[in-house]
């Protein structure tokens, strides 16, 4: 029997993230192509697809985080390479950046996330106009916030590209980036708007092979917009118009069933949620909230007002697994008309930030049995990763974005999983997510859900994970 051969394509984008909610945010920003892989990587990307790899290193030791980045880069064979970083500069940024820069001609660094009010001017991250290091946004961290992006990157040699250069007529930005890379520096670009991010992404891609990108979901979104324009150009020309170092052809398998919109999801399609004979969804919906900050508490309250059942688990039962039997939704949560149960950590008593990982691990253990036959909403990257690890789920196919950062994906067995950073969303966030998955869930009578895009607020100190 003859075999059909085809050209092996480089991945369109190979992206690395340090937590799962960040990985999903990047996948949505890139236009929902390809897969989200729960690392470490075990195989190279398939032909022509985009892959976002969750390294799960946010809480790792710096040397382990650096090793994970180096190992993952072995799979970045051509195409565009992107390292997603936290917009508040948290995590093992210095160690991961040093590992990421090794072997690259240069790294273009773009920490701004305008949709969340996080901008960069003169190399300093500002949170709603206030310098990050003068805010309390790091109060759940063990140390103080860095005074600049350069300080956060440690020994990585950087130079700031000021806003005036970013906004100057072409080719000023490209020329400055090229000059800095030639001198051995990694450019840190100021940015305050999506237009700034688009200009940076365009100039960085023009630098050609060997250049890597590092930034937030904002930079990923700019890259996604550039991908979309390249696709349109390719269609108009009758052939792929790819990015530097990539093939413009699309992988049909990776794109199948992937909507192209991001913030305008409809209700779950009939083939995604099969109803039971009585018309209710065939699976319960389990919402797992890994933080107990005031915003999350208000989000849970709206969901409960719409008919969801709430189970609050005391923190001490989560850090000592021997004292807490696995949660059974049908005995503890009941079966609400729409099958929605929300599980959270009881925030009555404060918990030291150092206990974050053990708390979330205990929470994942508690809900694992109930999660096996449920659709899932998981808030916080650490929470999401621990729950999916407990279920043995290694890949997600992103479908759409319910609101910024709330990404709906599908598992290999057909279940829906929505991931969202713990600090994101207005008070109706969980309700909006639940109604996207269960359209029959009524809004609370006193406060209908908003149809406007929401920007993440500044997070109060979390009880569970730092998101």
BAGUMI-445694 format. One record per residue: residue in one letter; x, z, y of N, C-alpha, C in turn. Coordinates in steps of 0.001 Angstrom, whole numbers, padded with zeros to 6 digits, always signed. Each point is the difference from the previous one (the first is absolute). Layout:
! residues N
AXZYXZYXZY...
END
This chain:
! residues 467
X+000855+000000-001191-000855+000000+001191+000891+000000+001241X-000268-000913+000915+000802-000102+001206-000333+001146+000949X+000980+000380+000797-000187+001057+000982+000042-000604+001393X-000875+000500+000865-000014-000447+001388+000898+000912+000813X+000947-000568+000694+000891+000805+000841-000409-000134+001448X+000354+000977+000802-000275-000039+001423+001136+000675+000746X+000138-000348+001224+001062+000568+000818-000258+001484+000232X+001015+000827-000174-000128+001426+000267+000122+000209+001505X-000991+000637+000588-000041+000185+001444+000507+001384+000375X+000651+000096+001133+000376+001306+000528-001243+000722+000481X-000028+001335-000057-001170+000713+000512-000156-000232+001489X-001223-000128+000446-000239-000194+001427+000517+001205+000785X-000400+001204-000441+000488+001228+000633+000242+001026-001095X+001119+000692+000100+000285+001133-000881+000127+001211+000902X-000957+000919-000093-000066+001141+000912+000183+001302-000769X+000667+000955+000643+000224+001327-000564-000662+001032+000897X-000649+000990-000606-000609+001099+000750+000377+001305-000663X-000045+001101+000777+000402+001289-000577-001187+000814-000490X-001236-000478+000227-001156+000651-000608-001095-001036-000221X-001008+000373-000795-000972-000978-000471-000968-000442+001086X-000446+000919+000866-000908-000422+001057+000698-000958+000957X+001301+000210+000236+000769-000921+000817+000151-001354-000668X+000206-000010-001314+000107-001258-000732-001301-000790+000103X-001130+000683-000146-001287-000682+000108-000238-000512+001418X+000415+000780+001001-000133-000438+001391+000774-001300+000232X+001198-000098-000573+000798-001211+000136-000672-001170-000713X-000523+000247-001195-000664-001073-000747-001167-000576+000803X-000789+000882+000629-001117-000477+000813+000507-000770+001209X+001068+000512+000626+000539-000652+001188+000551-001387-000309X+000530-000177-001201+000562-001285-000390-001066-001018-000388X-001257+000394+000025-001067-000936-000340-000485+000133-001422X+000334+001137-000670-000544+000334-001314+000457-000958-001089X+001179-000595+000173+000555-000846-001040+000770+000855-001006X+000002-000405-001242+000890+000609-000965-000455+001337-000534X+000975+000860-000310-000272+001252-000698+000640+001175+000718X-000583+001191-000244+000642+001265+000336+000507+000579-001315X+001301+000232-000083+000610+000498-001229+000450+001429+000226X-000400+000881-000889+000424+001391+000068+001348+000103-000697X+001069+000116+000817+001359-000083-000502+000395+001176-000874X+001191-000056-000556+001024-001003+000291-000328-001357-000589X+000594-001031+000580-000256-001356-000468+000525-000167-001424X-000742-000737-000805+000425-000259-001378+000135-001488-000274X-000409-000843+000929+000093-001445-000177+000005-000654+001369X+000629-001165+000120+000013-000693+001291-001384-000507+000362X-000251-000272+001278-001284-000556+000401-000287-001308-000722X-001288-000255-000236-000392-001260-000621+000174-001137+000989X-000059-001206-000511+000291-001169+000821-000836-000035+001269X+000688-000047+001136-000654-000283+001264-000877+001073+000585X-000104+001173-000610-000927+000999+000495+000681+000993+000926X-000814+000762+000711+000487+001137+000768-000162+001260-000838X+000978+000872+000083-000042+001261-000731+000323+001129+000962X-000794+001060-000041+000292+001212+000756+000271+001100-001018X+001192+000547+000040+000439+000983-000979-000011+001388+000622X-000775+000910-000599+000014+001401+000435+001133+000718-000708X+001020+000385+000767+001150+000700-000568-000265+001480-000244X-001053+000553+000652-000360+001404-000183+001166+000926+000346X+000632-000257+001164+001193+000756+000371-000195+000901+001215X-001210+000086+000527-000215+000787+001213+000479+001436-000172X-000236+000583-001174+000375+001389-000242+001258+000138-000859X+000704-001097-000238+001187+000049-000851+001208+000543+000754X+001031+000362-000736+001286+000329+000611+000585-001276+000588X+000743+000109+001131+000517-001211+000658+000795-000919-000920X+000852+000569-000843+000817-000842-000865-000852-000730-001028X-001073+000648-000465-000893-000658-000953-000787-001117+000679X-000410+000232+001249-000728-001032+000740+000888-001220+000223X+001264+000229+000373+000919-001112+000206+000219-000778-001293X+000130+000699-001105+000190-000666-001294-001199-000860-000357X-001202+000495+000312-001213-000768-000294-000050-001288+000815X+000422+000072+001264+000028-001207+000835+001008-001005-000550X+001192+000468-000340+001022-000910-000534-000467-000662-001288X-000635+000771-000887-000475-000566-001259-001089-001045+000238X-000895+000276+000943-001102-000929+000269+000502-001312+000581X+001038+000047+000821+000506-001210+000643+000554-001004-001002X+000282+000445-001219+000465-000926-001034-001061-001043-000328X-001255+000295+000326-001102-000924-000292-000341-000881+001191X+000688+000186+001116-000300-000776+001214+000819-001282-000007X-000377-000929-000850+000740-001242-000182-000608-001081+000886X+000468-000065+001244-000534-000986+000934-001261+000507+000672X-000552-000814+000862-001217+000364+000701+000263+000974+001138X-001058+000526+000549+000061+000946+001105-000024+001410-000569X+000917+000848+000445+000090+001372-000493-000376+000946+001137X-000896+000939-000300-000522+000929+000999+000056+001422-000539X+000522+000918+000800-000035+001431-000341-000987+000679+000933X-001072+000558-000555-000993+000699+000807+000492+001412+000280X-000093+000427+001268+000392+001356+000371-001182+000706+000647X+000071+001308+000032-001046+000805+000611+000079-000129+001520X-001149-000167+000666-000008-000208+001448+000379+001261+000777X+000047+001157-000670+000480+001232+000624+001412+000351-000474X+000651-000967-000662+001403+000114-000419+000221+001100-001034X-001016+000296-000795+000136+001030-001023+000549-000592-001289X+000360+000872-000923+000550-000431-001276+001517-000081+000044X+000570-000679-000981+001462-000108-000127+000499-001246+000734X-000306-000068+001284+000234-001227+000742+001481-000368+000074X+000867+000945+000313+001424-000302+000150+000597-000471-001326X-000270+000717-001078+000580-000362-001298-000535-001348-000480X-001298-000223+000162-000586-001253-000473+000448-001175+000861X+000129+000211+001310+000437-001079+000880+001438-000415-000319X+000864+000960-000257+001387-000318-000334+000073-000819-001282X-000789+000397-001008-000014-000748-001257-000597-001394+000202X-001020-000082+000829-000692-001269+000238+000897-000978+000760X+000824+000504+000900+000867-000867+000801+001186-000531-000785X+000353+000672-001089+001148-000420-000798-000257-001377-000612X+000897-000914+000256-000130-001347-000548-000796-000959+000852X-000580+000468+001099-000772-000867+000892+000887-000499+001132X-000279-001199+000503+000659-000452+001231-000365+000906+001156X-001245+000434+000004-000490+000888+001040-001405+000437-000315X-000416+001108+000608-001363+000515-000168-000637+000098+001382X-001132-000659+000189-000760+000096+001246-001011+001124-000174X+000092+001027+000858-000742+001250-000171-001082+000097+001073X-001255+000194-000444-001147-000034+000919-000953+001149-000358X+000183+001198+000594-000801+001163-000404-001375+000127+000678X-000373-000901+000898-001262+000153+000736-001206-000274-000882X-001087+000709+000282-001300-000228-000637-001068+000140+001082X-000191-001045+000810-000890+000117+001163-001413+000434-000330X-000552-000420-001143-001378+000347-000333-000189+001506-000115X+001089+000720-000281-000055+001461-000120+000553+000702+001233X+000232-000740+001088+000536+000612+001207+001457+000376-000109X+000729-000649-000914+001402+000332-000232+000848-001184+000474X+000685+000176+001114+000749-001067+000648+001465+000392+000095X+000841-000977+000349+001429+000267+000129+000482-000584+001325X+000624+000846+000803+000586-000423+001268+001370+000650+000127X+000995-000829+000338+001397+000453+000106+000470+000698-001273X-000489-000489-001132+000427+000539-001283-000605+001328-000373X-001032+000453+000737-000646+001292-000254-001447-000240-000427X-000414+000597-001105-001388-000091-000439-000866+000869+000895X-001083-000569+000483-000967+000733+000815-001332+000052-000720X-000624+001150+000053-001293+000220-000639-001040+000154+001104X-000829-001024+000164-000980-000039+001088+000665+000283+001343X+001181-000610+000195+000696+000089+001274+000938+001170+000150X+000084+000874-000988+000880+001173+000057+001107-000136-001030X+001227+000263+000409+001135-000130-000913-000228+000850-001252X+000230-000590-001143-000281+000657-001274+000645+001372-000091X+001252+000123+000413+000718+001272-000193-000526+001114+000904X-000871-000324+000972-000600+001039+000848-001424+000348-000445X-000500-000652-001053-001327+000310-000535+000140+000950-001185X-001136+000418-000555+000038+000850-001191-000342-000786-001261X+000192-001327+000028-000359-000834-001142+000843+000289-001235X+001143+000667+000195+000866+000335-001136-000146+001456-000424X-001058+000669+000419-000075+001431-000294-000149+000302-001485X-000414-000987-000798-000079+000215-001439+001303-000360-000704X+000995-000469+000770+001281-000378-000592+000969+001174+000037X+001053-000115-000777+000974+001102-000080+000936+000038+001204X+000210-001138+000663+000896-000048+001137-000706-000448+001253X+000799-000295+001039-000542-000458+001272-000061-001525+000018X-000922-000533+000777-000112-001452+000138+001235-000561+000685X+000473-001178-000421+001181-000596+000634-000304-000431+001430X+001020+000027+000853-000183-000329+001406-000068-001508+000226X+000415-000787-000984-000036-001455+000131+000014-000620-001389X-000282-001292-000042+000063-000712-001279+001434-000002-000510X+000961-000228+000904+001401+000004-000407+000413+001319-000619X-000458+001112+000576+000317+001317-000559-000608+000171-001379X-001214-000520-000204-000662+000110-001295+000723-000793-001076X+000725-001057+000399+000687-000872-000955+001397+000494-000348X+000425+001108+000576+001288+000586-000355+001164-000915+000330X+000809-000320-001003+001202-000774+000220-000182-001499+000001X-001225-000496-000143-000229-001442+000024+000267-000513+001416X+000898-000965+000194+000331-000475+001356-001136-000828+000600X-000552+000464+001109-001137-000668+000618+000246-000232+001483X-000772-000928+000552-000056-000205+001436-001461-000287+000366X-000417+000520+001134-001384-000174+000442-000176-001371+000648X-001094-000655-000359-000421-001228+000679-001160+000394+000908X+000201+000020+001329-001014+000532+000908-001233-000892+000081X-001075+000597+000506-001264-000709+000097+000114-001263+000855X+000821+000049+001044+000163-001180+000864+000530-001184-000792X+000903+000251-000943+000528-001084-000830-001031-000477-001011X-000745+000942-000568-001050-000372-000957-001010-000935+000646X-000290+000235+001290-001031-000775+000691+000566-001154+000834X+001293-000205-000047+000612-001083+000780-000351-001354-000610X+000033-001063+000784-000260-001343-000539+000994-000344-001104X-000482-000784-000971+000885-000452-001080+001127-000828+000608X+001201+000080-000598+000358+000696-001241+000757+001296+000244X-000302+000719+001064+000789+001183+000365+000020+001044-001109X-001146+000288-000609-000062+001020-001046+000799-000436-001220X-000195-001239-000417+000761-000513-001145+001493+000082+000271X+000420-000418+001178+001431+000020+000335+000558+001418-000041X-000766+000970+000505+000479+001390+000006+000096+000551-001425X-001000-000266-000827+000045+000455-001390+001193-000606-000719X+000217-001286+000181+001107-000675-000675+001341+000570+000453X+000138+000275+001302+001262+000539+000517+000278+001385-000563X-001024+000854-000053+000196+001358-000522+000375-000033-001474X-000667-000843-000779+000318-000105-001427+001436-000495-000177X+000408-000955+000808+001367-000518-000095+001038+001069+000316X-000382+000971+000839+000908+001092+000361-000051+001157-000993X-000831-000106-001028-000075+001034-001021-001021+001084+000261X-000916-000244+000954-001038+000986+000312-001344-000411-000596X-000860+001011-000221-001372-000230-000450-000922+000243+001200X-000692-001035+000495-000808+000136+001216-001212+000917-000213X-000210+000925+000933-001203+000828+000066-000836-000520+001167X-001153-000571-000306-000777-000707+001018-001084+000881+000611X-000018+000054+001329-001128+000611+000700-001248-000856-000219X-001171+000641-000018-001265-000728-000123-001138+000938+000369X-001003-000561+000675-001178+000786+000378-001305-000681-000376X+000038-001266-000360-001220-000743-000313+000217-000861-001239X-001102-000495-000556+000103-000925-001124+000689-001294+000418X-000177-000405+001252+000684-001196+000491+001510+000190-000042X+000467+001195+000351+001429+000303-000116+000459-000127-001452X-000792+000534-000919+000370-000049-001416+000029-001430-000508X-000944-000821+000439-000002-001408-000401+001278-000699+000463X+000423+000274+001239+001205-000631+000536+001230+000427-000794X+000065+001274-000355+001149+000505-000754+000044-000613-001397X-001159-000024-000671-000042-000573-001344+000429-001464+000015X-000484-000747+000979+000352-001428+000087+001495-000173+000210X+000576+000751+000936+001430-000130+000280+000841+000448-001193X-000404+001084-000665+000755+000505-001142+000008-001000-001140X-001134-000632-000260-000063-000974-001083+000856-001224+000290X+000184-000320+001267+000827-001146+000367+001487+000251-000250X+000371+001272-000191+001404+000319-000235+000487-000486-001359X-000921-000255-000927+000355-000620-001263+000366+000972-001104X+000601-000527-001077+000281+000814-001191+000906+001190+000307X-000203+001065-000779+000828+001190+000128-000505+001013+000993X-001057-000351+000757-000596+000938+000944-001162+000721-000675X-000001+001313+000099-001090+000802-000548-000783+000635+001143X-001260+000287-000266-000878+000610+000991-000295+001437-000401X-000105+000875+000986-000360+001389-000260-000922+000471+001112X-001171+000504-000370-000949+000448+001012-001258+000555-000620X-000988+000221+000850-001268+000598-000413-000973-001075-000478X-001226+000433-000264-001052-000947-000321-000259-000984+001129X+000376+000362+001233-000150-000918+001121+000873-001231-000158X+001258+000190-000412+000878-001138-000249-000506-000804-001191X-000499+000683-001042-000561-000705-001154-001177-000868+000423X-000829+000496+000919-001147-000779+000474+000471-001229+000773X+001053+000146+000808+000550-001150+000715+000534-001033-000987X+000646+000476-001040+000488-000900-001034-001172-000679-000709X-001067+000763-000252-001186-000584-000622-000619-001096+000851X-000039+000220+001317-000521-001043+000888+000890-001242-000036X+001316+000207-000087+000919-001131-000095-000198-000748-001315X-000230+000724-001093-000291-000630-001280-001251-000861+000087X-001029+000541+000657-001252-000745+000110+000207-001293+000780X+000791+000068+001074+000263-001222+000771+000799-001004-000823X+000944+000490-000802+000779-000900-000845-000888-000669-001042X-000950+000762-000559-000936-000578-000968-000824-001106+000638X-000508+000250+001210-000804-001006+000687+000821-001239+000303X+001248+000213+000419+000865-001136+000286+000269-000802-001263X+000189+000721-001116+000239-000680-001265-001194-000810-000450X-001190+000559+000169-001206-000731-000377-000171-001243+000857X+000298+000145+001292-000150-001140+000898+000994-001102-000338X+001182+000386-000464+001028-000985-000316-000114-000532-001418X-000882+000632-000786-000147-000425-001384+001069+000549-000909X+000777+000963+000511+001057+000603-000803+000286+001380+000553X+000725+000847-000773+000297+001358+000446+000888-000005+001222X-000349+000857+000972+000861+000211+001166+000427+001440-000025X+000996+000303-000818+000330+001390-000264+000879+000610+001069X+000283+001273-000190+000891+000731+000882+001438-000217-000441X+000956+000336+000831+001400-000183-000382+000309+000683-001321X+000587-000758-000922+000383+000574-001287-001122+000048-000999X-001180-000551+000305-001103+000049-000935-000511-001388-000278X-000823-000115-001021-000709-001228-000306-001401+000146+000527X-000520-001008+000667-001306+000109+000636-001153-000035-000967X+000228-000395-001280-001098-000041-000950-000520+001399-000250X-001284+000102-000277-000608+001286-000311-000210+000117-001493X+000104+001196-000487-000245+000238-001415-001483+000196-000199X-000630-000915-000733-001451+000060-000144-000437+001265-000717X+000783+000439-000982-000389+001196-000733+000013+001226+000897X+001004+000109+000871+000104+001170+000872-001102+000014+001036X-000456-001187+000433-000989-000064+001069-001436+000045-000494X-000219-000201-001277-001359-000082-000508-000758+001297+000266X-001201-000130+000504-000899+001135+000269+000483+000898+001123X+000945-000451+000832+000484+000825+001095-000627-000475+001302X-000912+000763+000597-000545-000398+001297+001103-000046+001040X-000203-000771+001066+001023-000122+001024-000239+000904+001183X-001194+000559+000176-000252+000901+001118+000575+001368-000261X+000082+000828+001079+000552+001336-000183-000943+001106+000422X-000634-000123+001132-000804+001109+000499-001499-000271-000063X-000417-001003-000751-001421-000331-000045-000478-000127-001436X+000136+001060-000802-000418-000101-001384-001508+000064-000121X-000524-000700-000975-001406+000168-000339-000122+001049-001074X-001191+000234-000488-000162+000919-001116+000667-000568-001242X+000269+000870-000943+000630-000443-001227-000835-001092-000646X+000679-001054-000508-000719-001103-000602-000582+000413-001341X-000996-000755-000459-000694+000355-001234+000942+000013-001194X+001009-000899+000011+000913-000031-001139+001047+001091+000079X+000083+000691+001144+000951+001094+000142-000598+001338-000406X-001269+000210+000240-000667+001243-000359-001249-000350-000795X+000083+000129-001306-001134-000350-000845-000996+001147-000026X-001281-000263+000318-000978+001074+000021-000450+000402-001387X-000412+001242-000115-000619+000491-001222-001431-000512-000066X-000668+000150-001157-001375-000499-000119-000946+000546+001055X+000231+001217+000511-000899+000556+001007+000368-000440+001415X+001005-000897+000117+000364-000532+001314+001127+000734+000680X+000442+001143-000522+001113+000729+000612+001321-000581-000496X+001093+000179+000735+001288-000521-000447+000384+000581-001361X+000741-000786-000787+000333+000431-001361+001048+001100-000015X+000719+000181+001103+001027+001032+000063-000298+000964+001137X+000340+001270-000179-000050+000902+001155+001093-000364+000988X-000132+000475+001220+001012-000186+001036+000631+001348+000290X+001301+000100-000196+000728+001242+000206+000897-000150+001221X-000208+000870+000991+000791+000001+001225+000939+001205-000065X+001297-000240+000059+000985+001078-000105+000745+000097+001322X-000117+001161+000657+000596+000225+001318+001135+000997-000161X+001238-000455+000264+001170+000843-000237+000426+000828+001184X-000757-000009+001111+000329+000822+001152-001232+000814+000386X+000237+001046+000796-001115+000819+000486+000095+000147+001510X+000453-001043+000677+000055+000024+001448-001406-000128+000576X-000220+000387+001264-001350-000033+000572-000664-001371-000069X+000751-001080+000225-000606-001327-000069-000544-000282-001386X+000767+000359-001040-000460-000220-001366-001237+000840-000307X-000023+001215+000509-001166+000863-000228-001258-000632+000596X+000119-000549+001218-001144-000653+000631-000406-001254-000758X+000968-000734-000543-000304-001192-000781-000766+000362-001267X+000412+001069-000645-000708+000457-001205-001421+000418+000351X-000162+000677+001136-001334+000473+000405-000969-001162+000156X+000441-001116+000581-000901-001152+000137-000368-000572-001361X+000947-000033-000902-000278-000524-001325-000992+000896-000748X+000168+001296+000131-000921+000942-000636-001398-000112+000610X-000068-000203+001324-001298-000158+000657-000743-001225-000493X+000739-000983-000526-000629-001208-000538-000367+000146-001463X+000274+001174-000608-000442+000248-001365+001092+000189-001025X+001270-000071+000396+001081+000202-000962+000114+001471-000371X+000500+000269-001176+000248+001375-000434+001453+000348+000295X+000254+001212+000526+001337+000411+000405+000502+001115-000909X+001194-000186-000568+000676+001026-000790+001292+000352+000726X+000135+001249+000456+001185+000463+000704+000811+000888-000941X+001235-000391-000263+000828+000702-000972+000999+000913+000711X+000029+001287-000315+000957+000922+000631+001432-000411-000280X+000856+000124+001014+001380-000458-000126+000736+000715-001129X-000255+001278-000188+000769+000741-001001-000296-000488-001408X-001168-000574-000223-000314-000526-001333+000671-001349-000236X+000485-000634+001062+000649-001297-000145+001493+000134-000241X+000615+001047+000544+001430+000196-000205+000289+000663-001341X-000995+000630-000599+000140+000583-001341-000985-000719-000911X+000478-001033-000706-000889-000851-000791-000688+000761-001132X+000570+001126-000421-000593+000735-001112-001304+000683+000383X-000263+000135+001311-001204+000713+000434-001155-000934+000324X+000205-001294-000095-001038-000933+000425-000276-001045-001079X-001157+000040-000653-000337-001050-000956-000275-001310+000734X+000150-001128-000674-000293-001288+000645-001434-000048+000506X-000187-000662+001132-001315-000135+000608-000861-000960-000803X-001221+000375-000253-000972-000885-000643-001118-000249+000994X-000079-001207+000525-000989-000312+001038-001410+000298-000487X-000275-000288-001248-001377+000122-000484-000442+001451-000144X+000982+000924-000124-000384+001403-000087+000194+000719+001322X+001027-000398+000774+000273+000682+001258-000569-000749+001191X+000069-001340-000073-000437-000799+001121-001414-000503-000134X-000563+000105-001204-001319-000549-000192+000038-001521+000061X-001169-000606-000006-000083-001457+000149-000934-000273+001156X+000576-000238+001197-000813-000285+001166-000643-001367-000172X-001037-000323+000798-000649-001299-000159+000970-001168+000053X+001058+000102+000794+000981-001069+000077+001290+000346-000736X+000013+001119-000726+001155+000366-000793+001242+000271+000810X-000119+000664+001155+001152+000218+000879+000368+001486+000000X+001252+000289-000353+000525+001363+000051+001299-000017+000798X+000144+000960+000906+001229+000109+000780+000683+001310-000373X+001283-000081-000319+000792+001157-000405+001102+000199+001039X+000159+001228+000465+001010+000293+001011+000664+001331-000308X+001032+000315+000785+000694+001282-000107-000632+000974+000974X-000324+001175-000460-000571+001033+000851+001025+000411+001054X-000359-000200+001273+000927+000287+001084-000154+001379+000604X-000596+000936-000717-000209+001344+000546+001311+000686+000347X+000993-000183-000868+001290+000653+000227+001072-001063+000203X+000872+000200+000972+001069-000950+000298+000997-000046-001152X+000567-001180-000209+000991-000208-001052+001253-000566+000640X+001162+000471-000427+001265-000485+000562+000170-001480-000292X+000513-000800+000979+000184-001428-000233+000856-000317-001224X+000912+000902-000359+000840-000241-001164-000767-000046-001305X-001242+000490+000001-000810-000011-001222-000816-001272-000144X+000203-000971+000901-000856-001189+000019-000023-000721-001337X+001185-000289-000552+000022-000791-001233-000632+000749-001159X+000264+001300-000140-000587+000742-001112-001515+000095+000145X-000476+000139+001237-001446+000030+000223-000654-001306-000413X+000572-001107+000436-000597-001295-000293+000119-000327-001481X+001094+000398-000626+000125-000187-001447-001088+000779-000737X-000242+001238+000449-001064+000792-000603-001367-000611+000228X-000222-000551+001197-001275-000651+000291-000204-001203-000917X+001050-000799-000195-000097-001159-000891-000309+000439-001423X+000638+001086-000448-000272+000528-001344-001466+000432-000122X-000509+000637+001052-001367+000509-000047-001035-001122-000092X+000262-001126+000674-001014-001070+000051+000252-001102-001015X+001106+000067-000748+000390-001130-000856-001086-000364-001006X-000591+000999-000654-001014-000301-001019-001213-000682+000620X-000461+000505+001140-001146-000602+000671+000342-001382+000540X+001262-000202+000387+000394-001270+000610+000071-001139-000997X+000091+000300-001275+000184-001044-001012-001142-001001-000031X-001227+000425+000285-001119-000955-000062-000681-000152+001360X+000749+000191+001084-000572-000043+001338+000682-001059+000861X-000750-000528+000973+000623-000653+001140+000576+001102+000886X+001078-000304+000736+000750+001053+000673+000205-000292+001474X-000072+001052+000804+000435-000019+001391+001055+001087+000115X+001232-000369+000372+001125+000925-000023+000642+000035+001374X-000047+001146+000672+000561+000110+001341+001365+000671-000056X+000976-000624+000661+001370+000484-000012+000801-000714-001069X+001170-000524+000370+000803-000750-000946+000446+000822-001190X+000360+001262+000235+000435+000858-001098-001151+000276-000959X-001178+000295+000546-001188+000222-000840-000295-001237-000833X-000023-001160+000649-000336-001228-000703+000970-000264-001144X+001288+000159+000271+000996-000300-001031-000097+000950-001179X-000186+001304+000289-000056+000956-001095-001238-000230-000879X-001136-000330+000607-001207-000245-000786+000168-001248-000862X+000506-001084+000583+000158-001232-000770+001077+000145-001068X+001043+000785+000278+000989+000292-001041-000658+000705-001176X-000877+000953+000301-000678+000739-001064-000871-000918-000846X-000490-001078+000594-000856-000945-000719+000790-001127-000648X+001311-000048+000233+000818-001057-000577-000194-001355+000662X-000470-000019+001248-000226-001260+000721+001294-000397+000701X+000502-001207-000268+001277-000451+000539-000127-001129+001016X-001168-000644+000069-000174-001101+000937-001395+000042+000610X-000103-000477+001249-001276-000164+000685-000044-001396+000606X-001172-000615-000030-000213-001278+000673-000820+000262+001256X+000596-000140+001183-000742+000300+001234-001115-001006+000236X-001168+000498+000451-001177-000834+000237-000336-000149+001479X-000118+001121+000713-000334-000055+001422+000329+001350+000642X-000247+000077+001292+000271+001219+000763-001302+000445+000666X-000437+001204-000307-001287+000494+000491+000112+000424+001451X+001055+000690+000358+000424+000154+001382+001516+000120-000043X+000641+000059+001162+001457-000038+000017+000596+001055-000932X+000781-000460-000966+000665+000897-000934-000802+000349-001228X-001313-000239-000004-000848+000300-001157-000145-001272-000827X+000859-000158-000998+000129-001243-000747-000679+000131-001355X-000905-000946-000270-000683-000027-001294+000745-000933-000942X+000336+000507-001180+000695-000776-001022-000769+000080-001308X+000427-000833-000938-000623+000012-001323+001071+000230-001053X-000337+000771-001010+000922+000248-001104-000199-001058-001082X+000890-000009-000981-000093-000977-001077-001285+000150-000803X-000550+001216-000053-001238+000201-000757-001252-000167+000857X+000160-000500+001232-001161-000353+000817-000517+001089+000912X+000646+001151+000036-000456+001063+000896+000513-000221+001412X-000705+000585+000970+000447-000050+001386+000763+001271+000346X+001083-000191+000769+000777+001113+000535+000204-000264+001479X-000418+000944+000846+000254-000081+001436+001056+001038+000338X+001089-000439+000628+001044+000908+000459-000006+000020+001518X+000360+001171+000564+000006+000153+001455+000947+001123+000377X+000868-000205+001010+000829+001126+000460-000877+001191+000382X+000480+001187-000280-000825+001192+000191-000428+000246+001427X+000810-000433+000981-000316+000284+001402-000801-001111+000665X-000315-001082-000712-000661-001141+000616-001514+000170+000031X-000617-000696+000932-001455-000113+000012-000686+001021+000877X-001132-000431+000563-000864+000901+000757-000826+000846-000962X-000914+000802+000538-000737+000933-000856-000912-000701-001001X-000325-001266+000238-000864-000713-000942+000795-000821-001009X+001328+000191-000064+000845-000833-000848-000428+000031-001463X-000110+001178-000587-000347+000085-001417-001399-000540-000267X-000909+000207+000938-001357-000518-000158+000013-001530+000013X+000764-000590+000909+000092-001456+000054+000580-000556-001291X+001015+000667-000516+000606-000448-001246-001001+000110-001152X-000675+001144-000097-000956+000196-001086-001143-001002+000063X-000470-000294+001201-001106-000957+000130+000445-001427-000318X+001291-000316+000229+000497-001317-000392+000001-000150-001518X+000261+001114-000704+000004-000025-001454-001381+000238-000600X-000812+000776+000698-001352+000329-000457-000967-000249+001144X-000452-001231+000183-000843-000334+001155-001279+000814+000093X-000461+000561-001098-001231+000778+000030+000155+001388+000587X+001228+000404+000282+000229+001325+000569-000450+000005+001453X-000966+000844+000326-000586+000001+001343+000923+000700+000983X-000004-000438+001278+000758+000726+001025-000683+001320+000314X+000746+001006+000446-000641+001236+000422-000910-000283+001188X-001135+000679+000035-001020-000307+001005+000459+000300+001415X+000950+000939+000176+000365+000402+001357+001190-000780+000560X+000706-000781-000844+001172-000701+000500+000261-001237-000853X-000548-001160+000408+000228-001213-000773+001455-000405+000052X+000488-000695-001039+001402-000401-000006+000302-001024+001068X+001208+000069+000529+000410-000926+001043+000363-001343-000593X-000304-001066+000725+000413-001334-000402+001251-000442+000743X+000558+000867+000830+001171-000360+000781+001266+000335-000775X+001069-000803+000182+001274+000356-000629+000461+001365+000481X+000653+000715-000886+000454+001335+000362+001506+000054-000039X+000578+000740+000928+001441+000229+000012+000271+001407-000498X+001090+000176-000763+000286+001321-000538+000287+001001+001104X-000606+001183-000044+000313+001026+000984+001321+000667-000319X+000515+000766+000946+001186+000803-000277-000382+001063-001017X+000694+000059-001159-000443+000912-001045+000335+001451+000307X-000969+000905-000182+000345+001415+000038+000851+000348-001219X+000498+001226-000032+000843+000412-001127-000815-000038-001275X+000461-000743-001042-000766-000092-001226+000249+001182-000920X-000986+000234-000852+000154+001036-000999+000710-000554-001224X-000436-001191-000400+000554-000577-001221+001247-000794+000266X-000126-001321+000187+001175-000833+000180+000142-000433+001450X+001210-000368+000425+000199-000382+001393-000417-001407+000318X-000551-000764-000944-000474-001381+000157+001069-000932+000484
END
